[in-house]
Amino acid sequence: MKQFIALLMGCMPLCLSAQHSLVKLWQTDTVVAIPESVLPDYAKKLLYVSLIDGGGWVADGKGGVATLSFDGKKYDSLWITGLNAPKGLGRFGNHLYAADISEVVVIDIKKGKVEKKIPVAGATGLNDITVDDKGIVYVSDSRTGKVHRIENDMATVYLENQKGVNGLKAIGKDLYLLNSTSLVKADQQKNLSTVAELGFGGDGLEPVGNGDFLVTSWSGYIYYVYADGKKELLLDTHLEKKNTADIGYDSASHILYVPTFNGKSVAAYRLN
């Protein structure tokens, strides 16, 4: 019995470090023009993919939003064109929102057309977007360290002094965000608390559904971050020069969709 307990105790660090894993399901060819964000549409069984297709912060009109089937086989790069360097995507009802440098582009999904553009005063690096259950839009500006709130097409500053702020996720009355070093929660009164010290600048942020999160670092890392602040490395593609940008996650099927940015592809993984 003592020998069994000793063996179990010796195994614990290894067992704990291998609680989750990613299994690759598919990856597109390198035909996706610098994909930054992926957002699933479950009714249509497709992914919306933001395309920068140029400089990351250049207003050159080359950007757009593509569609990609859930199996990665059907790709339409011309669904929405004429944007600049769109990054984060969010949705409420029939509207798709895209963060595009200094403005938020509102797309009518049924018509497949840009409906309007909402300017964000002082913004120079709009990055990620999330929409709460009331339709209020939150968008991060990684260059100014601010999070803006958009209601009735009017943008106001919601949070400041969040250096390198990127990934956002509205969950209930709380707003979760990734800054240059941490995963942070802002409650309805804007009280900030640190969920996890990451030690790197996070990019994509998706809830698993039990208080845990999937978090990416743009350079090529994907982590499982527990509600208690612990983290577990799931994927490392930095040596392959495949970035891991603003992910999309299907909590029902446990499938993670990863835009590889400079890798010019989208990949799908199952979370085990």
Secondary structure as UniProt FT lines:
FT   HELIX           2..17
FT   STRAND          22..27
FT   TURN            30..31
FT   STRAND          35..41
FT   TURN            42..45
FT   STRAND          46..51
FT   TURN            56..57
FT   STRAND          63..69
FT   TURN            70..71
FT   STRAND          75..83
FT   STRAND          89..92
FT   TURN            93..94
FT   STRAND          95..101
FT   STRAND          103..108
FT   TURN            109..112
FT   STRAND          113..119
FT   TURN            121..122
FT   STRAND          126..131
FT   TURN            133..134
FT   STRAND          137..141
FT   TURN            142..145
FT   STRAND          146..151
FT   TURN            152..153
FT   STRAND          154..159
FT   TURN            163..164
FT   STRAND          168..171
FT   TURN            172..173
FT   STRAND          174..178
FT   STRAND          182..186
FT   TURN            188..189
FT   STRAND          192..197
FT   STRAND          202..207
FT   STRAND          213..217
FT   TURN            218..220
FT   STRAND          221..225
FT   TURN            227..228
FT   STRAND          231..236
FT   HELIX           238..240
FT   STRAND          248..250
FT   TURN            251..254
FT   STRAND          255..259
FT   HELIX           261..263
FT   STRAND          266..271
//
